């Protein structure tokens, strides 16, 4: 099992480095781009722009939560014409002050939560620990109810890795039995989930400093390609820039390359510096730029990254993968802990039977496929005027269902903030 990231900085530290002056280039074919965010359905664009107007309020609250993660915070949600902060107990002085500042941007109401996010995640960890005592079980994921009312255990197919065939090797312990053994003291609902998450491992001629949304491959030596994925965002951490992507795409001592092996433009980016299996995040030791690709799989169109935001229930996001291109109208719904079952798949090292913590679940609201093979690690974002705001990176999906890791976790694991233009 791989180790936790080692470059994490203090959560309150905003890391600054000198700006690079050379823009990232691409030789992808230039044409009329129809898939990017400039061509969204008018109703979807209107809703995303309304949510974007409240994004500064959400950022004020999230920044305070990052500084004090063990507080009464349960979640943040877009509800009605404003934001709702679900909170247990009395507001801390820091959050009360943040709330006052946030309301300068729009309506924010506070609703009581029975349990904080920290309490719910602690209960989820008890269930995870109990499940680890059983080689086979039917728990797919453990979700945290966004209103702080309890947990939701989803039973059903686990994570599917391309080319694998589900195979049971022994008796399957039920979620109900594991729940009894865990002895949690919060309400837990058990539901059946038919969809199956697929790790989306699998635009192609970028150059340093590297944009987000481009194709990259993890290689160990000259003849062992580990995966093909998507670059996420250029980030600052430890006083310099890196490229962020998904942890299941590679690990040290892998090297990252951009483009297609054996083809012109296949360039070495740099080594995989560190990865964190618990959050499914990694850093590539390569200079990251402040733009992401926005459009089809072959687009040369880019958008400037202007900031970051934490996950918010009900908010619409887009993902930009090297296979799917830009896919929008994905509505965030839950925070989940997802079991990577060896019967259904493994990461690039063959590791499995572990739990990816804190990934965000969403649904493509137009019935489209949310993500495809090769999109793993790609940027997840919302609109911010003519630019975008970073929300996280793609983990996987199944049909219209989408999973990504959110930016508050990126800060927690690597102390990393998106590079902005």
ROKOLLO-172803 format. One record per residue: x, y, z of N, C-alpha, C, O in turn. Coordinates in pm, whole numbers, plus 50000, padded with zeros to 5 digits. Layout:
XYZXYZXYZXYZ/...
//
This chain:
500854988250000500005000050000500895012350000501945012350063/500505022549933501385033949912501305043950027500375043550107/502265052650034502395061550148501665074750127501335078450015/501425081550237500755094450234501715104950178502925103550191/501165115450117501965126150059502905132350161502555133750278/504105136050118505095141250211505375156050191506215161550262/504695162650097504985176750076503905185650134503885197650107/502985179950214501885188050268502425199150355503325197050437/501865211150337502245222650417501155225650516500115219050515/501355235550602500315239650695499075243850620499155250050514/497905240450676496665242950604496415257650582495795261550483/496895266050673496625280350659497635287250569497465299050537/498665280250528499725286750450499335287650305499015277550243/499365299550250499125301350108500495302450041501235311850066/500815292549957502155291549904502285299849778501435299049689/503335307749770503535316749657504885313749594505875311849665/504915313249461506175311449390506215321249273505175326549232/507395323449221507505332849110506815327348988506865315248962/506155336048911505355331948796506255328148680507255334848652/505875317248610506555313748486506035322848377504895327248381/506875325648280506485335348179506215329148043505735335847953/506525316148028506315309747899504985302747896504765293647977/504055306547807502745300047803502855285947750503715282947667/501945277047799501915263347749501285263047611500325270247584/501835254847522501395254447384500795240947351501005231247424/500055240247244499555227647192499505228447041499245239046984/499765217146975499685216946830498455209446784498385205246669/497445207746875496205201346835495525209446727495715221546717/494755202646645494085209346534493185220546584492445218846680/493275232046517492475243546554491225243846466491335242646344/490075245446525488835245946449487745251846535488025257646640/486515250446490485395255446566485105245646680484795233946654/485205250146804485005241646921483545242046963483005252646995/482915230346963481485229646996481225223047130480085223447178/482235216947191481995209147312482315216547440481915212047547/483025227547434483485234247554482395241947626481235242047584/482785248547734481815255647817481235268047749480235273447796/481855272447640481285283747568480025279847490479325288547438/479745266947482478585262147406477635254047493477015244547446/477515257747620476605250747710475155253447675474825263647615/474295243947715472865246347708472555259047787473045260547899/471755268347732471515281147800470995279647942471375287448030/470135269747967469595268048102470685263448198470745268048312/471555254348152472655249748235473615261148263474055262948377/473955268848160474855280248179474265290248278474985295248365/472975293148265472345302948354472435298348500472715306348589/472195285248524472275280248661473705280548712473945284248827/474665276848628476055277148670476515291348699477295293648792/476045300848622476425314848647475795320048775476425327848847/474555316048804473945320048932474735314449049474975321249148/475145301849036475955295749141477315302349151477845303949261/477875306249038479175312849037479135326049112480125329949174/478015333049107477885345649179478015343849329478445352849401/477635331849377477725328849521479025321849557479285319249675/479865318649457481095311349484482015318549584482605311949668/482155331949577483005338449678482505336249820483305334949913/481175335949839480635333149973481025319150017481445317150131/480895309449927481285295749960482765294649991483155287250081/483585302049917485025301549941485395306750079486265301050146/484745317550122485015322950255484735312350361485525310550454/483615305250347483255294950444484215283050437484645277950540/484545278650315485435267250300486835270250352487475261550412/487315282450331488645285850381488705284950533489715280750589/487625288950600487585287750745487495273150787488105269150886/486725265050712486615250850743487955243650728488275234850808/488725247350626490045241250606490945244150725491775235850763/490795256050786491605259550902491175252051027491985249751117/489895248151035489385241551156488505229751116487285230451133/489085218851065488295207851010487525199851114486595192551078/487865201051242487175193351346486025201251409485635198451522/485505211051338484445219751390483085213151375482995201051351/482025221051389480665215951374480175215351231478995212651209/481035217551135480685217550992480135203850952480755193550979/478965203950886478435191650826478575192150674479105182750614/478105202950611478295204550467477815218350426477275226050505/478045221250298477555233550236476725229450116477105220350043/475595236150094474695232249985474105244449918473835254549983/473895243449786473085253349715471625249249732471215238549688/470845257849795469425255149817468645268049795469025278549845/467555267049718466765278849689467585289049612468185285649510/467625301349659468355311949591469685315149659470315325249629/470095306649752471335309449823472045296949869471815286049817/472915298649967473685287750024473145283950162472635292450236/473255271150194472895266350327474115259850390474735250950332/474455264450510475535258550588474905249550694474215254350784/475135236450682474665226950784475735225950893476895222850864/475335228651017476305230151126475745224251255474565226051286/476595217351330476195211951460476665221251572477845224951580/475725224951658476075233051775476225247651743475735252551641/476905254651832477135268951814478285271251716479255263651713/478155281651636479225285151545480475289051622480385295851725/481625284951575482875289751632483035304551599482425309351504/483825311851676484045325851643484565327851501484155337251432/485465318951457485995320251322484935318351216484895325851118/484045308251235482995305851136481935316751142481375320451039/481645322051261480685333051271481175345151194480405351851125/482465348051206483035359251132483035356450982482765365350901/483335343850944483315340150802481915341250745481735345450631/480915337350824479535338150780479135352650752478455355550653/479545361650840479225375750820479855380950691479215388350616/481095377050665481745381250539481065374850419480865381450317/480705362050431480105354850318478785361250276478465361550157/478025366250371476705371950340476795385050262475775389950212/477975390550250478145402150163477955398450017477685407149934/478105385449985478015380749848476635375449813476305374049695/475815372549913474495367149885473915360350008474565359850112/472685355049996472045348850112472705335750153472935326950071/473025334650282473555322350340472795319750469472805328150559/472135308250478471415304650600472135293150668472845285350604/471955292250800472535281350878471415272350926470445277050985/471545259350900470575249550946471265239751040472415235951018/470555235651148471185226651245471395212651189470565207351116/472525206851225472855193051186472975184651312473495189251414/472495172351305472595163451421474025159251446474415157151561/474815158051340476205153751353477075162251261476635166751156/478315164351303479275171551219479885162051117479775149851131/480535167651016481225159350919482305151050988482475139250957/483045156951082484095149751153483525137751228484135127051230/482365139451291481745128351364481265117551269481425105651297/480685121451157480205111551061481365103850998481265091750978/482465110850968483605103850910484225094451012484695083750974/484245098251140484765089351244483915076651253484455065651270/482595078151240481715066351240481965057851116481975045551123/482165064451002482465057150878483755049250891483855038150840/484755054950960486025047850978485835035251061486525025251038/484905035351158484615023251235484055012351143484395000551158/483185016151051482615006350957483695001150864483744989250834/484575010150817485675005950731486564995950805486954985650748/486904998850930487744989751009487084976151027487744965851017/485764976151053485044963551069485024955650938485154943450938/484874962750827484824955950697486154949450662486194939350593/487254955350711488574949950680488834936450747489814929750715/487974932450839488104919350903487454908350820487534896650856/486824911950709486114902250625486644902950482486594913550420/487164891850427487704892050291486684896050186487034902450087/485424892350207484374895550111483184901950183482724896750284/482714913050129481514919350184480804926650071481364928349963/479584930950097478794936949989478664952150002477774958149942/479554958450082479514973050093480244979049974481414975949949/479564987649901480154994649789480785007749834481905011049795/480045015349916480545028249962479805032350089478745026950121/480395041950160479775047750279479655062650257480665069650248/478435067550248478215081650222477865089450348477265084050441/478275102150350477925111250459476745119750414476845127050315/475635118850487474475126950449474825141750465475345145850568/474525149450362474985163350361474295171950465474825182450503/473125167850513472455175650617472905171750758472385176750857/473895162550765474435158450894473555148950971473735147251091/472595142550904471645133950974472165119850999471615112751083/473225115550928473745102050947474555097450829475065105450751/474655084150814475415077950707474495070050616473365066750652/474995066950496474295058350402475275047950350476265051450286/474995035150376475785024250320475125019950189473935016750185/475925020050083475435015349953475965001349928477174998949934/475034991949899475434978249865475364976649714474494982349649/476274968749660476194966249517477564964549456478534962149527/477654965649323478944963949255479964973849308479624985049347/481214969549308482294978049359482944985549243482254990349153/484254986649246484984993649141485424983649035486024973449066/485134986648911485514977948800486724983648729486734995348689/487754975448714488934979548640488854973348501488504961548488/489174980848396489074975448260489794962148245490954960848286/489114952348187489724939348160489594929248272489994917748255/489034933148386488874923648495487494917548494486544923348442/487384905648551486104898748560485774896648706486564890548778/484614901448753484264899548894484324884748932483804876348859/484944881649045485094867749087485084866949239485974872249305/484084860449293484004858549437484774845849477484724835649408/485484846849589486314835549631485864829649764486454819849809/484864835149828484444830049957483104835849997482484843049919/482654832750119481364837950165481404853150176482414859050213/480264859150143480154873750144479474878150273478334874250300/480154886250352479584891650475478664903250441479024911850360/477504903550501476524913850468476884927150534477564927550637/476414937850472476614951250528475954952350665476464959150754/474814945550682474104946050809474964940150921475034945851030/475624928850893476484922750995477674931651029478014933351145/478294937350926479434946250949479014958351030479754963051117/477834963451002477324975051076477134971551223477444979651310/476634959651250476464955251389477824954051459477954957951575/478814948751390480144947251449480804960751473481564962351569/480524970451387481164983551400480654991151522481404998851581/479394988951560478844995351678478815010551671479105017251769/478455015851555478405030451541477175035951612476175029051628/477265048551654476165054651729475485065851650474925075051709/475555065151517474835074751433473855066951345474095055151318/472775073151301471835066151213472505062051082473275069751024/472195049951035472765044850910471645038750826470945029750871/471485043750704470555037850608471335028550515472465031650479/470735017250478471375007850386470545007350259469345004350263/471185010450145470475010950017471225002249916472414999349933/470524998249811471134990649702471435000049587470585008149547/472654998949531473075007549422473444998949302474394991249310/472725000049190472994991249076474204995348993474794986848926/474605008248997475675012448907477025007448959477195004549078/477955006648869479285001648900480305012248861480325016648746/481135016448956482135026548923483285020148848483755009348883/483735027048744484885022448667485995032648684485805044548660/487185027848726488335036748731488635041048589488815032548501/488705054048563488845058948426490295060348384490665070248321/491135050448420492505050048373492515046948223491655039148184/493145050548157493475045348026494565053047973495025050447861/495135164147536494695163047457496095159747429496735159747534/496655157447347497735148047330499055154247286500025146847269/499155167447267500435173147223500685186247294500735196747231/500845185647426501075197347508502585199347523503375191247474/502995210047591504405212547619504515219947751503545226247794/505675219347818505795225647949505785240947939506225246447838/505285247748045504605242448161503255236448123502585241548033/502845225748191501785217148143500395222248182500155225948296/499475222248082498065225248107497375213648178497875202448176/496225216348241495355205848289494475200848175494165208348082/494065188148184493195182548081493935175947967493305172247868/495265174347976496045167947871496315153347902496205148948016/496655145847799496935131647814498315129747876499275136447837/498425120347974499735116348023499755101448050498725095348078/500945095548041501125081248065502145079248175503145086448182/501905069248260502855065348364503635053148314503035043048277/504975054248314505855043448270506835039948382507365048848449/507075027048400508105022348491509165015448408509005004048366/510265022548384511255017648291510805020348149509905028448125/511455013448053511185016147912510145007047850509755009147735/509684997047923508754987547860507564984047948506914973747925/507264992248046506144989248137505265001648151505475009948240/504285002848062503335013748073502285010148178501614999948166/502155018448281501285015348395499855020148371498905013448413/499685031448306498345037048287498395048548188499465053648155/497225052448141497065064448059495955072748121494825068048135/496265084948159495325093248235495305107548183495765110348072/494765116648264494615130648227495265139348334495125136748454/495985149748292496525159248387495395167448450494405170648383/495545170648578494495177848648494685192948644494115199648558/495475198148736495765212448743497225214448774497855206148839/497775225648728499035230248781498795235748920497855243348941/499645231849017499425235849155500715241249216501815238049170/500555249449321501645254049404501695245649531500655243449594/502875241049569503085234649699504565234849728505375231749640/504935238349850506335238549887507155248749812508355246949792/506505259849769507225270649704507525268649558508345275849501/506875258849493507105256249351505855250149290504875247849360/505895247549160504715241949094504895227249063506005222249047/503735220249055503645206149024502445204148932501725213648902/502235191748887501025188048814500265177948898500815167748939/499005180848924498135172349006497375162448916496935166148808/497225149948962496405140148890495895129848991495945132149112/495395118448941494775108349025495785098049075496655093749000/495665094349203496625085349264496655071449204497705065049204/495525066549151495545052849099496225052048962496365041148907/496645063648907497305063648776498785060248782499355055948682/499415061948898500835059248906501355061349047500615065749135/502625058249068503275060149197504785059749175505235054549073/505575065249268507025064049255507425049349246506855041349320/508355045249161509255053649081508815055648937509665056348848/507525056648910507045058748774507505072248721507745081548798/507625073148589507865085748520506645089348437505995080548380/506335102148429505185106948353505635112148217506615119548205/504895108148115505145112647978503865118247920502765114047957/504005127747828502855133647760502855129447615503905129147550/501655126147563501535122547423501385107547404500935100447494/501755102747285501585088847246502955082547223503755087847146/503215071247291504505064447282504855061547136504035056147062/506065065147097506535062446962506105072546860506485071546743/505315082546901504835092746809505555105846835506025108346946/505655114646731506255127846753505525135346864504295134446874/506255142446946505625150047054505505142147184504965147247282/506015129647186505985121947310507115126947399508285124247371/506785134147505507775141147585507725136547731506655133447783/508885136147795508925133147937508515145548016509055156347994/507565143848107507145154648195508025155148319508525165648357/508205143448383508985142548505508545130548586507585123848547/509195127748697508825116248778507555118748858507225130148889/506835107848891505755108748989506415110949124507145102349174/506155122549182506845126349306506275119149427507025113949510/504955119049439504325113149557502865110349525502255117149443/502295100349592500875097449575500285093549710500985088949800/498995095549722498285092649847497085083649813496095088349758/497195070749846496135061249809494825064049881493765061049827/494875069750002493635072150076492735082350007491515081350015/493335091949940492555102449874492555101249723491815108449655/493375092149668493525090149524494065102749455493525107349354/495135108249512495775120149456497265117349436497865109549509/497855123949335499295123249317499815136449262499055144449207/501125138549278501825149949220502895145049124503665135949156/502945151049006504015148748910505035159948925504665171748931/506305156448930507375166248946507635172848811508615169748743/506755181948776506815188948648506125202548665505205203548745/506545212748593505935225948609504515226248556504255222448442/503595230848640502195231748600501825245948563502325255548622/500945247348464500495260348415499155263848476498565255748548/498655275948449497405280548510496225279648414495245286848429/496315270648315495215268748220494815254048213495605245248245/493575251748169493115238048142492495237748003491975247847955/492555226047938491865224447810490365223947833489895217947930/489615230047742488155230847754487535228747617487515237947535/487045216747592486455213747462486505198847433486475190747526/486595195247307486615181247266487945174747303488845181347356/488045161847275489265154447309490465159547231491605157047272/490255166447120491355171447039491455186647041492095192546954/490835192847138490775207447138492125213847165493005207847226/492275226147118493405234547156492935246547238493735255047275/491615247047267491045257947346491375256147494491285245047546/491765266847560492075266247702491315277147777490885287047718/491165275047908490565284947997491515287348114492215278248159/491505299648163492365303548274491725299348405490525301248425/492525293748495492065290048630492185302348720493235308648726/491095305648789491065317848869491055315449020491245324849097/490845303149063490805300449206490325286349231490325277949141/489905283749356489435270549394488185271749479487855282649527/487485260549497486325260049583486105245949635486475236349568/485515244749754485175231649809483875226449752483125233849688/483615213749775482405207749717481175213449785481185216449904/480115214849707478865220549756477705212749697477565212049575/476875207049782475755198949733474855207349642474535218749673/474455201349530473565207949436474265216349331473635220549235/475555218749348476285227049252476585218949125476885207049132/476485225449010476805219448882478285221248852478815232348865/478955210448812480375211048776480575205148638479685198648582/481765207648582482185201648456483465193648481484185196348576/483735183848394485015176948395485585177348255484835176848157/486915178248245487565179048114488585167848103489725169348147/488175156648043489035145048032489625143547893489055148547796/490765136847882491425135447754490665126147660490915126447539/489745118047711488925109347627487565115647599487145116547484/486875120047704485525125447691485495139747641484485144047585/486585147247659486505161547641485735167547757485625161447864/485205179447737484475186147845483065180747856482325180447757/482675176447976481315171948006480815180348123481445180648229/479695187048105479155195848210477815190548261477445179148234/477115198848335475805195548392475885183448485474965175248488/476985182448562477145171948662476825178048798477515187148843/475775173148861475315179048987475855171149106475655158949115/476545178049197477125171549315476025167349413475045174549434/476215155449475475165150549563475655145649699475045148949800/476755137949707477175131949832478705131649843479405131949742/479185131049966480565127349995480585112650034479775108350115/481505104749976481505090349999482915085150025483905090949980/482975073950097484175065850112483955053250028483035045650054/484805051149928484545040649829485545029149843486745031349853/485015016649844485835004749859486365000149723485594997549631/487694999249711488324993849591488564979049614489554975149676/487654970749566487624956349592488504949049492488414951449372/489374940049542490274932549453489534923949352490094920749247/488304920249381487534912349285487114920649164486704915149062/487224933849176486714942349069487774951549010487504958048909/488944952449068489944961049008491084964249102491094960049217/492044971849050493224975749126493794988349065493434992248954/494704994749139495335006749085496525002748997496694990948965/497335012548957498415009848862499475000448919500204994248842/499574999349051500534990349115499934976549142500644967649189/498644974749114497974962349149497434962349290496924952149337/497544973549361497004974449496495474975349493494904981349403/494834969149592493384969249600492974965749743493824965049833/491684963749764491154961149898491534972449995491984969850107/491364984549951491514996150038490395005950008489655004149911/490265016150089489155025550078489655039350039490535044850105/489085044849932489355058649892488425067649972487205066449961/488995076450051488195084850141487765097950074488485103749993/486575102250111486145115850084485905119649940486005131549907/485605110149851485335114149713483895118949700483015114749775/483675127849604482385134149585481645127449470482215124949363/480385124449493479535117949394478635128249327478125137349393/478455126849197477555135549123476905127949011477255116448984/475945134348943475195128048835475075137548717474755149348734/475325132348597475155140248476473665141648450472975131748425/473165153848457471725156248463471015154948328469785154848323/471765153948218471145152848086471115138548035470715136047921/471535128948119471515114948079472735110647999472755099547947/473755119147988474965115747913475935107848000475835107948123/476865100947937477925094048010478825104548073479325113448004/479025103648204479725114148276481225114048251481855124648248/481815102248235483265101048217483585087748150482785078448155/484755087048087485155074848016486605071548047487325079248111/487025059648000488385054948024489385065247972489275069947858/490355068748055491365078548019491155092148083492045100648078/489965094348143489665107448204490215108948345490245120048398/490665097948406491125098548545492175109448565493095111148485/492015116948675492975127348708492675140748646493315150648681/491705141348553491405153748482490745164148569490225161048677/490745176748523490205187748603488695187448616487975184648520/488215190348737486795192448765486675207048807487455211748890/485705214248749485695228648766484295234448751483375227648706/484165247048789482945254848766483335267548692484515270648678/482325274748644482585287048571482955298348666482465298948779/483835307148620484195319148694484435330148591485575332648551/483345336848549483455346548442483915339748314483335329748272/484955345248252485505339248131486465327948162486945321148071/486755325748292487655315148332486935304248409485725302648397/487695296848489487135285748566487685286148707488695292648735/487005278948796487415277348935487615262448961486715254448933/488775258649013489095244549036488255238849149488105245149254/487685226949128486915220049231487545206749273487295201949384/488365200649184488985187949218489425180649094489565186648987/489655167449107490105159348993489275146448985488805141249086/489105141448862488275129748834488905117048892490095114648878/488045108848957488435095649006487865084648917488585075548876/486565085348887485935074948806484465077748787483985088648817/483755067848735482335069548712481735056848655482425047048630/480425057348635479705046348574478405051348519477515055248595/478255051448386477045057148326476965072048353477895079548322/475875076448411475715090648442476335094348576476395106248609/476805084548653477375087248785478845091048773479575085648689/479265100448856480595106148847481175107448987480465111149081/482485104449001483165106049129484425114349110485175112449014/484645123749202485875131649196486365134649338485605134049434/487665137949348488215142149476488205157249483488595163949387/487765162749596487535177249604488775184749649489735178749698/488745198249632489945206049652490335207549799491515208649829/489375207449890489745208150031490645196450069491535197950153/490415184850009491275173250035492655175149973493655170850031/492735181549857494025184549795494875193149891496065190749907/494235202949953494935211450050495375203250170496495204650219/494485194650218494775186550336495945177150311496805175550398/495985170950194496995160750165498325166850122499375162850173/498295176350030499515181549971499795196250003500835201549963/498885202950074499075217150097499125224949967499825235049958/498395220149866498505225449731497295233949692496155230549722/497575244949624496535253749572496715254949421497835254149372/495625256749346495765257549201496575269649159496455280449218/497385267949058498045279548998497005287748925496185282148851/497015300848944495995309448885496625319848795497775323848813/495825324248695496305334048599495735347748627496035357248556/
//
